[in-house]
Amino acid sequence: MTARRLRADPARRPRAALAAGTLLAGAGLLLGGCGHSPANTASARDGDRATPARAPGGTSSAPEATTFARLKGVPHDDAPDGATGGLVVHPSKPVPVLDKPGGRAVATLPATELGGPTWVPVVQSSGDWRRVLLPSRPNGSAGWISGAAEGLLTAHTPYTVKVDLSRRRLTLLKSGKPAGSWAVAVGAAKTPTPTGRTFMLATLAPAKKTPSPLVLPLGTHSATLDTFGGGPGTVALHGWPDRSVFGKAVTHGCVRVPQDALQALSKVPLGSLVFIDA
């Protein structure tokens, strides 16, 4: 399929048509990690639990690569500082993830994540094969999918997000140029925000707009907490009503951002790379 330019609206629009229960419970699961307990988390957790999917040839099965999964035998991202050309892909139906081009199936990339469309960044290409980042544990999981897979959509995003933990600052780049920079709150010493290369996984809209009207989960997890708030320890970008936290290390791993930063980040297409540096 010919690559097309990915604009913010096409990537974000599907969330408006999603089931409210999935959106609201999913947002609660993630906000639970930063000091806000959800009232009901069962539907999102059950709906996105890793389940076996048939691998090529039908002789084995591989778990779905979701934020709720812990994968085994999956290659690790070996270039956590590496930039890309912004290529992202979306499987319109599940596709197998291999440990190497033409290799063994180690996961299945589903068409949806947290009730919305799955978009993942391509970090390496080899012929018709595309190496993509995955949203599952362990952090830095990556794998190969066929670029010729039926129904695989491609796009390009001009956005990159950078989080500097030592400076406690988030910078948004568009086509390599700064589009905004803000002081943010990051993980505390005992629950640090994980470093490395990850991506914008989903957009969730909680029913209760405080502490944040939007939650933007990433494809990475807390390194010190296996679970929080009933969820899988997924790290997210989200707002916070108390501005005194910005510039401090006080969260359970999430990155709390000011309202204007959240508005800017809400326009960043899914699959866009996020670099978290110590």
C-alpha positions in Angstrom: 0.0 0.0 0.0 1.2 3.5 -0.8 2.2 5.4 2.2 -0.1 8.3 3.1 0.4 11.3 5.3 -1.1 10.7 8.7 -2.9 13.7 10.1 -4.0 14.1 13.6 -7.7 13.8 13.0 -7.7 10.4 11.2 -5.7 8.8 14.0 -7.8 10.4 16.7 -11.3 10.2 15.2 -12.0 6.5 15.9 -12.2 7.2 19.7 -15.4 9.1 19.3 -17.2 6.0 18.0 -15.8 3.6 20.7 -17.9 2.0 23.4 -18.0 4.4 26.4 -17.4 1.6 28.9 -14.0 0.7 27.2 -12.8 4.3 27.1 -13.8 5.2 30.6 -12.6 2.0 32.3 -9.4 2.1 30.3 -8.7 5.7 31.4 -9.3 4.7 35.0 -6.8 1.8 34.8 -4.1 4.2 33.7 -4.9 7.1 35.9 -4.8 4.6 38.8 -1.1 4.6 38.5 -0.7 8.3 39.3 -2.8 8.5 42.5 -6.4 8.3 41.1 -8.3 5.0 41.8 -10.8 3.9 39.1 -14.3 2.9 40.2 -14.7 0.1 37.6 -11.9 -1.5 35.7 -13.2 -5.0 34.7 -14.4 -4.3 31.2 -11.2 -2.8 29.9 -9.0 -5.3 31.5 -11.1 -8.3 30.3 -11.4 -6.8 26.8 -7.7 -6.3 26.3 -6.3 -9.4 28.0 -3.7 -11.2 26.0 -5.3 -14.2 24.2 -3.7 -16.8 22.0 -3.9 -16.1 18.2 -3.1 -18.5 15.5 0.3 -18.1 14.0 1.3 -18.8 10.3 0.6 -22.3 9.2 -1.8 -22.9 12.1 0.6 -25.1 14.0 1.3 -22.8 17.0 -0.2 -19.9 18.8 1.3 -16.5 19.9 -0.2 -14.0 22.4 -1.6 -10.7 21.4 0.8 -7.8 21.9 -1.3 -5.5 24.1 -0.4 -3.4 27.0 -1.7 -6.2 29.3 0.6 -8.8 27.9 4.0 -10.1 29.0 5.7 -11.6 26.0 8.4 -14.2 25.9 11.1 -14.7 23.3 10.6 -11.2 21.8 13.6 -9.3 20.6 14.6 -6.1 22.5 14.8 -2.7 20.9 18.6 -2.3 20.3 18.5 1.4 19.4 16.5 3.1 22.1 17.9 6.5 21.0 17.3 5.9 17.3 15.2 8.3 15.3 13.1 7.2 12.3 11.5 8.8 9.3 8.1 8.7 11.1 6.7 5.6 9.4 3.9 4.0 11.3 1.7 1.1 10.5 -1.8 -0.1 11.4 -3.0 -3.7 10.9 -6.6 -3.7 9.9 -6.7 -7.3 11.1 -4.3 -9.2 13.3 -0.8 -9.9 11.9 1.9 -12.3 13.2 5.0 -10.7 14.8 8.2 -12.7 14.2 11.5 -12.8 16.0 13.4 -12.0 12.8 12.4 -11.6 9.1 10.8 -14.9 8.1 11.4 -16.3 11.5 9.3 -17.7 14.4 6.0 -16.1 15.5 6.4 -14.7 19.0 3.3 -12.5 19.2 0.3 -11.3 17.2 -0.2 -7.6 16.6 -4.0 -6.9 17.0 -6.0 -4.4 15.0 -7.0 -2.5 18.2 -5.4 -1.4 21.5 -7.4 -0.2 24.4 -10.5 0.0 22.2 -8.9 2.2 19.5 -6.9 1.4 16.4 -3.4 0.0 16.7 -0.7 2.2 15.3 3.0 1.3 15.9 6.2 2.9 14.8 8.5 1.2 12.2 12.1 1.4 13.6 13.8 -0.7 10.9 13.1 -2.1 7.5 14.7 -5.1 5.7 13.2 -5.8 2.2 9.5 -6.3 2.7 9.9 -6.7 6.5 9.2 -4.0 9.1 10.5 -4.0 12.6 8.0 -2.4 15.0 7.9 -1.5 18.6 5.3 -3.3 20.7 3.3 -2.1 23.7 3.8 -5.1 25.9 6.2 -6.1 28.7 9.1 -6.3 28.8 9.8 -2.7 28.0 11.5 -2.3 24.6 9.8 -5.3 23.0 10.0 -5.2 19.3 9.4 -7.6 16.4 9.1 -8.1 12.7 5.9 -8.0 10.6 5.5 -8.4 6.9 5.2 -5.1 5.1 3.1 -7.0 2.5 0.6 -8.3 5.1 -3.0 -8.0 3.8 -4.7 -5.0 5.2 -1.6 -3.3 6.6 -2.0 0.5 6.4 1.0 2.8 6.4 1.4 6.5 7.2 3.9 9.1 8.3 3.8 11.3 11.4 5.9 14.4 11.7 5.7 14.5 15.5 8.2 13.3 18.1 7.9 13.7 21.9 10.9 14.0 24.1 10.8 13.7 27.9 14.0 14.8 29.8 13.7 13.2 33.3 16.6 15.1 34.8 15.3 18.5 33.7 11.7 17.3 34.2 10.7 18.8 30.9 8.7 17.6 27.9 9.4 18.9 24.4 7.2 18.4 21.4 8.8 18.4 18.0 7.2 18.7 14.6 9.3 17.9 11.5 12.3 18.2 13.8 11.5 21.7 15.0 10.3 22.6 18.5 6.5 22.9 18.7 6.3 23.4 22.5 8.2 22.8 25.7 6.8 22.4 29.2 7.9 21.6 32.8 6.3 18.3 33.8 6.1 16.0 36.8 7.8 12.6 36.4 8.3 9.5 38.4 9.5 9.6 42.0 12.8 7.9 43.0 11.1 4.7 44.0 8.7 4.6 41.0 10.7 6.2 38.2 9.4 6.9 34.7 11.0 4.2 32.5 13.6 5.4 30.0 14.0 4.5 26.3 12.1 4.7 23.1 8.3 4.1 23.1 5.3 5.5 21.3 1.8 7.1 21.6 -0.5 4.1 22.1 -4.0 5.4 22.6 -6.2 8.3 23.5 -8.7 7.8 26.4 -11.4 10.1 27.7 -12.4 9.5 31.3 -15.9 10.4 32.4 -14.6 12.4 35.3 -12.4 15.2 33.8 -10.2 15.5 36.9 -7.4 14.9 37.3 -7.2 14.9 33.5 -9.8 15.3 30.7 -7.6 13.0 28.5 -5.2 10.2 29.2 -2.5 9.3 26.6 -1.1 5.9 27.4 2.3 5.0 26.0 3.8 1.6 24.9 5.8 1.3 28.1 5.4 0.2 31.7 6.6 0.9 35.2 9.8 -1.0 36.0 9.0 -1.1 39.7 5.3 -1.7 39.8 3.7 -4.8 38.1 0.3 -3.3 38.5 -1.4 -0.2 39.9 -5.0 0.9 40.0 -6.1 -2.5 38.8 -4.2 -2.0 35.5 -0.9 -3.4 34.1 1.3 -0.5 35.1 1.1 1.3 31.8 2.8 4.7 31.8 0.8 7.6 30.4 0.9 11.3 29.7 -2.0 13.1 31.3 -3.0 16.4 32.9 -3.0 17.4 36.5 -5.0 20.2 38.3 -2.3 21.2 40.8 0.4 23.1 38.9 2.8 23.0 41.9 3.8 19.4 40.9 5.3 20.5 37.6 9.1 20.3 37.7 9.1 17.7 40.4 9.6 13.9 40.6 6.4 12.8 42.4 4.4 10.4 40.3 4.2 6.6 40.2 5.8 6.7 36.7 3.3 8.7 34.6 4.2 12.1 33.2 1.9 14.8 34.4 1.6 17.7 32.0 0.0 21.2 32.0 -3.3 21.7 30.3 -1.8 23.5 27.2 0.7 20.7 26.8 -2.1 18.1 27.0 -4.0 20.0 24.3 -0.9 20.0 22.0 -0.2 16.3 22.7 -3.8 15.3 21.9 -3.1 16.3 18.3 -0.1 13.9 18.0 -1.0 10.9 15.9 -0.9 7.4 17.4 2.3 5.6 16.8 4.4 8.7 17.1 7.7 8.1 18.8 8.3 9.2 22.4 11.9 9.3 23.8 12.3 9.3 27.5 15.9 10.2 28.6 17.4 10.0 32.1 
